[in-house]
Structure formats: structure tokens, C-alpha cells
Amino acid sequence: MPDSSSIEARIAKLAADLDSLSVDVAHDEASRKRLMGVVMATKAKVESPIETIWGLIMSPHAPASLMVLIRAGVLAALVAAGKPQTSKALAASTGASEALLIRLMRPLVALGVFRETALHTYAATPISQTLMAPPLLGGYQFMFDLATRALANLPRYLEKTGFAHVDGAPGPFQDCNHTQDGLFAYLEKDPAMMANFNAFMAGSIANRPDWFTTFDVQGIVLAGAKTDAEAVLLVDVAGGQGHDIAAFQHAFPAAPGKLVLQELPAVLDSIPVAALAAQIERQKIDFFEAQPVQGARAYYLRYIFHDWPDAACVHIMTHIAAAMERGYSKLIIFEWILPETDVPLYPALLDVNMMALLNGRERTEEQWSGLLGQAGLQVVRFHKAGADAEGLIEAELADQEMVRP
């Protein structure tokens, strides 16, 4: 057995190597993620089971502390100051109790959200500075106020249902909020929370890679596309503010055919005229009703189906299938494709989040294939960029007669 001095020396060398590596991989995302994986796997080996369990037991406390400091205005005040602030100064500027601030700061300093520069004196860190970005700040508040409530209710709700699988409303969200509304209808009645949610979603999309930068758009969509004046190349179904279709148009300005953004009337009406290129047609629809664009080359949906239980997804898909041209049209879905085993932590947690908030789910290849089959569609290919990234599901009308809504 090695003596303690040699172990300490090896630990010191490892710490120095990790410090150096963290700098070296800062601008190499693939290497940074591999290093993160090694660090997390090593932590799991070194940490005792009791430490892991206590980590789970104590996990709600820091997020709650941070939420209080957000609500009290402490986060904004500290970031805006740009220099260390005493607890007394923060209490004076926000109206919060100084004793309260000191107590709530402790776990957040330990986690690196804030830095303690002297006794009861605090400064922002890259974490707290980054959190002030509207998508992240909105996302934190949305998840804490609504998702955490639904997740905390999940065990009690499932116990009431005899631990039946969540597949349709009313679900955990409706149960804990004493409402028949789904999440989106509920948000429409809370403008402030809707603003948080919209900022969160816009940021989530903007900060993740576009499908056409990762996958073979030439082979999947452009090759074989019709070039006549009335042909529609791409329909972005429920495309929100139009981020994806605008980015596609910018990346492929000479692509043949029309581009169509479809959304609910209220969403389209909120998009400024100048926000989208003139080549992008706006069309008001409800995807639970008939698809008005017939025979497009591709119907594209991003992060839509994970919001819905299976029956609703089949309903949406069936309307699209009814508009597709056999042998030409494709359905393109950009979502998580869960591996059957060893699912990475983020999509695994996202699946539970979908269950609690929306009665929805993330899906495996087998589940995607089954869902598409019920709508008269078949998978052409699953395009993957790694287990920790979204994939592209390329589908077409099945060989047998398609199902009509």
C-alpha cells in the first residue's frame, strides 16, 4: 500500500494537471466535455455511497437559497456593482435582512455562485454573472417556481394513481396546481412567468447547435427537392419565433422552394415584421388540425413531441402524414433519441421533467419508431451526434396505406 506522502504528492500533481487541462480545453468543446466526463466518473468512484446520498438529501437547499436572493434583488445588485459588496450594503440596497443574506450566501459561496472576499463581503463570479442573462435567469425562475413544484408533487401524485405511467392529462402538474389547464394554457394566465418561459426557450434553442450544421442537409432535404415556383422546401411546424427557419434561410439563401413558419396566431402576431426575411412565409395554424401545406419537401419539428403524450403525438403526426407526398416528402424531427442503456444524466433528468410538467416524455429509437408507425410513417434513418446531444429523425410515409385523421 502506498504511503500517505506519495498519495498526497499524486493528488497535488493531479490537481495541477487538471488546472492546466481546464485552461487547455476551454476553447475545445469536445475535449472539454470528455474531461468533464472523466472528472464526473472519477468523482463517482471516489465519493462514498453515504456522501452521494447526503448530496441528494441536501440538493434542494442551495437552489432555494439562490431563488430568495434573486427575488430579493441581491443577485442583480451584486452583479451590477462590479466589485465586492458587504452584507450591510446589500441589505441597505435591497431591503433584505442582513442576517438572512449572510446565511443564504453560505451555500452559494461554497458552490462558487458567489465569492467571499472578506468577512461578510461578497463578489460576483462567472456563474452569477452568467445567470443574469435573460434566458438563464428566466429559466431558473420558471423551473424553480413551476417545475420544482410539480416534481415535488410527483411521488404523492404517483402514489395516488397506484404508480401508473403518466400518459395524458390530468397529470402531476394539474394535480399540484389544482387546475385542468395544461402548462401552456396555465402560462397564458401568468404573463410574468410566460415571459420567463419564453426567454428560457429562446435561449435554449439559440445556445444549441442547429440541425443543419450537424447533419447532412444536402442529402436529407436539398437533393431531389422540386424547383418550381410554387414548391415548398421546408415547413417549420410550431417554430416559435422563427429562430430555426431564419437560421436555415441564412445558411442556404439559394435553396430552391418556399420556406414556411407555422405557429399559433398569438405567437406569429408577436414577431416583428423585420425579424424574419421576406422569403419566409408566416402561416397561422393549430397542429392538432389539418396541415394546410400539401406536398412539401420537409416538415420540420424541433422539441415539440417531447411536450406531449403518445396519443397527442400520433394526432399531430397523422395530420402531417396526410399532407405528405409519397416518395418525396419527409418528416424531420430534431429531439433527443435516448439510448436504451446508460442514458446521460441531462436527457434522463429532462425526461422526468417532461413527465412532471407536461405529461410528455423523451423517447428511444424503438419508441420513436412505434409512434411514427401509428401515424402511417416509417423511419428512414436516425441521425445521431452522440449520446449527449439531440438527434435527427428522418421519416417518410410508410409502405402501407397511411392513417387518416
C-alpha positions in Angstrom: 0.0 0.0 0.0 1.4 3.4 -1.0 2.3 5.7 1.9 0.3 8.8 2.6 3.0 11.2 1.5 3.2 9.6 -2.0 -0.6 9.7 -2.3 -0.6 13.4 -1.3 2.1 14.1 -4.0 0.0 12.3 -6.6 -3.1 14.2 -5.6 -1.2 17.5 -5.9 0.1 16.5 -9.3 -3.4 15.6 -10.4 -4.8 18.9 -9.2 -2.1 20.8 -11.1 -2.7 18.7 -14.3 -6.5 19.4 -14.0 -5.9 23.1 -13.6 -3.7 23.1 -16.7 -6.1 20.9 -18.7 -9.1 23.1 -17.8 -7.3 26.0 -19.5 -6.3 24.0 -22.5 -9.8 22.7 -23.2 -11.6 26.0 -22.6 -12.0 26.6 -26.4 -12.3 22.9 -27.5 -15.9 21.9 -26.6 -15.4 18.2 -27.5 -12.3 17.9 -25.3 -13.9 19.9 -22.5 -16.9 17.5 -22.4 -14.6 14.5 -22.4 -12.7 16.0 -19.5 -15.9 16.7 -17.7 -16.9 13.1 -18.2 -13.6 11.9 -16.7 -14.0 14.2 -13.7 -17.6 13.1 -13.0 -16.7 9.4 -13.4 -13.8 9.8 -11.0 -15.9 11.7 -8.5 -18.4 8.8 -8.6 -15.6 6.4 -7.8 -14.0 8.4 -5.0 -17.2 9.6 -3.3 -18.6 7.2 -0.7 -22.3 6.0 -1.0 -23.1 7.9 2.1 -21.7 11.1 0.6 -23.7 10.6 -2.6 -26.9 10.0 -0.6 -26.3 13.1 1.5 -25.7 15.1 -1.6 -29.1 14.1 -2.8 -30.7 14.8 0.6 -29.2 18.3 0.7 -29.7 19.1 -3.0 -32.8 21.4 -2.7 -31.2 23.8 -0.3 -28.8 25.8 -2.5 -31.4 26.3 -5.3 -33.9 27.7 -2.7 -31.3 30.0 -1.3 -30.4 31.3 -4.7 -34.1 31.8 -5.6 -34.5 34.0 -2.5 -31.5 36.1 -3.4 -32.9 36.5 -6.9 -36.3 37.6 -5.6 -34.7 40.0 -3.1 -32.6 41.7 -5.8 -29.3 40.6 -4.3 -28.1 38.8 -7.4 -28.8 41.8 -9.6 -27.3 44.3 -7.2 -24.1 42.3 -6.7 -23.5 41.7 -10.5 -24.4 45.4 -11.2 -21.9 46.6 -8.6 -19.0 45.1 -10.4 -17.0 44.9 -7.2 -17.2 43.3 -3.7 -20.2 44.4 -1.6 -20.7 44.0 2.2 -23.7 42.3 3.5 -24.6 45.6 5.2 -24.5 47.4 1.8 -26.5 44.7 0.1 -29.1 44.8 2.9 -29.4 48.5 2.6 -29.8 48.5 -1.2 -32.3 45.6 -1.3 -34.2 45.9 1.9 -33.5 42.3 2.9 -32.3 41.3 6.3 -28.5 41.4 6.6 -28.6 38.3 8.9 -30.7 36.5 6.2 -28.3 37.4 3.4 -25.3 36.1 5.4 -27.0 32.7 6.0 -28.2 32.3 2.4 -24.9 33.3 0.9 -23.0 30.5 2.7 -24.1 27.5 0.5 -23.8 29.6 -2.6 -20.2 30.7 -1.8 -19.4 27.0 -1.2 -20.7 26.2 -4.7 -18.9 29.1 -6.4 -22.0 31.1 -7.3 -20.6 34.0 -5.3 -17.1 34.7 -3.8 -16.4 35.8 -0.3 -13.6 38.3 -0.4 -13.6 39.2 3.3 -15.8 38.7 6.3 -19.4 39.2 5.1 -18.2 40.7 1.9 -19.2 39.1 -1.4 -18.4 39.4 -5.1 -20.0 38.0 -8.3 -18.3 35.1 -10.1 -18.6 34.0 -13.7 -21.5 31.8 -12.6 -23.6 34.6 -11.0 -22.7 37.0 -13.9 -23.8 34.4 -16.5 -27.0 33.8 -14.6 -28.1 37.4 -15.2 -28.6 36.6 -18.9 -32.4 36.8 -19.5 -32.7 33.2 -20.9 -30.9 31.7 -17.9 -32.5 34.0 -15.3 -35.9 33.4 -16.8 -35.3 29.7 -17.0 -34.1 29.5 -13.4 -37.2 31.2 -12.1 -39.6 29.2 -14.3 -38.0 25.9 -13.3 -37.9 26.7 -9.6 -41.5 28.1 -9.5 -43.3 25.6 -11.7 -41.1 22.6 -12.4 -39.9 22.2 -8.8 -43.5 22.3 -7.6 -44.6 19.6 -10.0 -41.5 17.4 -9.3 -42.0 17.7 -5.5 -45.6 16.6 -6.1 -44.6 13.7 -8.3 -44.2 11.0 -5.6 -47.5 11.8 -3.9 -49.3 12.0 -7.3 -48.0 8.7 -8.5 -48.8 7.0 -5.2 -52.4 8.2 -5.6 -52.6 6.7 -9.1 -51.1 3.4 -8.0 -47.8 4.2 -9.7 -49.4 4.1 -13.1 -47.4 5.5 -16.0 -48.0 9.2 -16.7 -49.6 9.4 -20.2 -52.1 12.2 -20.6 -53.9 14.8 -18.5 -54.6 15.4 -15.7 -51.1 14.7 -14.6 -48.7 15.8 -11.8 -48.8 19.5 -13.0 -52.5 19.7 -12.9 -52.7 17.9 -9.6 -50.3 20.2 -7.7 -51.7 23.4 -9.2 -55.4 22.4 -8.8 -56.1 23.2 -12.4 -57.4 21.4 -15.5 -55.1 23.6 -17.7 -52.0 22.2 -19.3 -48.8 24.1 -18.8 -49.2 26.4 -21.8 -52.7 27.4 -21.0 -51.7 27.9 -17.4 -48.8 30.2 -18.5 -51.1 32.3 -20.6 -52.8 33.4 -17.3 -49.4 34.4 -15.8 -47.7 36.9 -18.1 -44.6 37.3 -15.9 -44.0 33.6 -15.8 -44.8 33.3 -19.5 -42.1 35.9 -20.2 -39.6 33.8 -18.1 -40.6 30.7 -20.1 -40.3 32.3 -23.5 -36.9 33.8 -22.6 -35.8 30.3 -21.4 -36.9 28.6 -24.6 -35.4 31.2 -26.9 -32.1 30.9 -25.1 -32.2 27.1 -25.1 -32.6 27.0 -28.8 -30.1 29.7 -29.5 -27.4 28.1 -27.4 -27.7 24.6 -29.0 -26.4 23.7 -32.5 -28.7 24.0 -35.5 -29.6 20.7 -37.1 -28.3 21.7 -40.5 -24.8 22.4 -39.1 -24.6 18.9 -37.6 -26.4 16.7 -40.1 -26.3 16.3 -43.9 -28.9 18.8 -45.0 -27.9 18.4 -48.7 -28.7 14.6 -48.6 -31.7 14.8 -46.3 -33.6 17.8 -47.8 -32.0 19.7 -50.7 -31.1 16.8 -53.0 -34.1 16.0 -55.1 -36.2 19.0 -54.0 -38.6 20.5 -56.5 -37.5 23.8 -58.1 -40.8 25.1 -59.5 -42.1 28.5 -58.2 -44.9 27.0 -56.0 -42.8 24.2 -54.4 -42.4 24.4 -50.6 -39.0 23.3 -49.4 -39.4 23.4 -45.6 -42.3 23.9 -43.2 -41.2 24.7 -39.7 -44.2 23.4 -37.7 -44.7 25.2 -34.4 -41.4 27.0 -35.0 -41.9 29.6 -32.3 -40.2 33.0 -33.1 -38.7 31.5 -36.2 -35.1 31.1 -35.0 -34.6 27.8 -36.8 -36.1 28.7 -40.2 -34.4 32.1 -40.2 -31.0 30.4 -39.5 -31.8 27.9 -42.3 -32.6 30.6 -44.7 -29.4 32.5 -43.8 -27.3 29.3 -44.2 -28.9 28.3 -47.5 -30.1 31.5 -49.2 -30.1 29.9 -52.7 -32.0 26.8 -51.7 -35.0 26.2 -54.0 -38.6 26.4 -52.9 -40.6 28.3 -50.3 -40.0 28.4 -46.5 -43.0 28.5 -44.2 -43.1 29.2 -40.5 -46.2 27.8 -38.8 -47.4 28.8 -35.4 -50.4 29.8 -33.3 -51.8 33.2 -34.1 -50.7 34.9 -30.9 -47.1 33.7 -31.4 -46.9 34.9 -35.0 -48.5 38.2 -34.2 -45.8 38.8 -31.6 -43.0 38.6 -34.2 -41.9 42.0 -35.6 -42.2 42.2 -39.4 -38.5 42.9 -39.7 -37.5 40.0 -37.6 -37.8 37.5 -40.4 -36.6 37.6 -44.1 -39.3 38.3 -46.6 -38.7 34.9 -48.1 -40.2 33.2 -45.0 -44.0 32.9 -45.2 -45.9 33.1 -41.9 -48.9 30.8 -41.5 -51.2 30.6 -38.6 -52.1 27.1 -37.6 -53.0 24.7 -34.8 -51.1 21.5 -35.4 -54.0 19.5 -33.9 -55.9 20.4 -37.1 -55.3 19.6 -40.7 -51.9 20.5 -42.2 -52.6 23.2 -44.9 -49.3 22.9 -46.8 -49.5 19.9 -49.1 -46.6 18.1 -50.6 -43.7 20.0 -49.0 -40.2 18.5 -49.3 -39.8 18.6 -45.5 -41.9 19.2 -42.4 -39.7 20.0 -39.5 -40.5 20.0 -35.8 -38.0 20.8 -33.0 -38.7 20.0 -29.3 -42.4 19.6 -30.0 -43.2 15.9 -29.4 -41.5 15.6 -26.0 -44.1 18.0 -24.7 -46.9 15.6 -25.4 -48.1 12.1 -24.5 -48.1 9.4 -27.2 -51.8 9.9 -28.3 -51.3 13.6 -28.9 -48.1 13.0 -30.9 -49.8 10.5 -33.1 -52.6 13.0 -33.7 -50.1 15.7 -34.8 -48.1 13.3 -36.9 -51.2 11.9 -38.7 -52.2 15.4 -39.9 -48.7 15.9 -41.3 -48.7 12.5 -42.9 -52.0 13.3 -44.6 -50.3 16.3 -46.3 -47.1 14.4 -47.4 -46.4 13.3 -50.9 -45.4 9.6 -51.0 -41.8 9.1 -52.1 -41.0 12.8 -51.8 -42.0 14.4 -48.6 -40.1 13.9 -45.3 -40.9 14.5 -41.7 -37.8 15.7 -39.8 -37.8 15.6 -36.0 -35.0 17.2 -34.0 -35.2 15.9 -30.5 -33.4 13.6 -28.1 -33.0 10.0 -29.1 -32.4 8.2 -25.8 -30.1 5.2 -25.8 -31.6 2.0 -24.4 -29.0 1.8 -21.7 -26.6 4.2 -19.9 -28.6 7.4 -20.7 -26.6 10.5 -19.9 -27.7 12.5 -16.9 -29.1 15.6 -18.7 -31.6 13.9 -21.0 -32.5 11.4 -18.3 -33.5 14.3 -16.0 -35.2 16.1 -18.9 -37.4 13.0 -19.4 -38.5 13.2 -15.7 -39.1 16.9 -16.1 -41.4 16.3 -19.1 -43.3 13.8 -17.1 -43.9 16.1 -14.2 -44.7 19.3 -16.2 -46.3 18.2 -19.4 -47.2 14.5 -19.2 -44.7 14.2 -22.0 -41.5 12.2 -22.4 -38.2 11.8 -24.2 -38.0 8.7 -26.4 -35.7 5.9 -27.5 -35.3 4.7 -31.1 -37.9 1.9 -30.5 -40.4 4.4 -29.0 -39.9 6.8 -31.9 -40.4 4.1 -34.5 -43.6 2.9 -32.8 -45.0 6.3 -32.6 -44.3 7.1 -36.2 -45.8 3.7 -37.2 -49.1 4.5 -35.6 -49.3 7.6 -37.8 -48.6 5.8 -41.0 -44.9 6.8 -41.1 -41.6 4.9 -41.1 -38.1 5.9 -40.0 -35.7 6.4 -42.9 -32.7 6.9 -40.6 -31.8 8.0 -37.1 -29.0 10.6 -37.4 -27.0 10.9 -34.2 -24.3 13.3 -33.0 -23.6 11.5 -29.8 -25.5 10.3 -26.7 -25.3 13.7 -25.0 -26.7 15.6 -28.0 -30.0 15.8 -29.8 -30.5 13.6 -32.9 -32.4 13.9 -36.1 -35.2 11.5 -37.0 -35.8 11.3 -40.8 -39.2 9.7 -41.6 -41.4 9.2 -44.7 -44.8 7.7 -45.5 -44.9 4.0 -44.7 -45.2 1.5 -47.4 -48.8 0.6 -46.3 -51.7 2.9 -46.7 -51.3 5.8 -44.3 -53.6 6.5 -41.5 -56.1 9.4 -42.0 -57.1 11.7 -39.1 
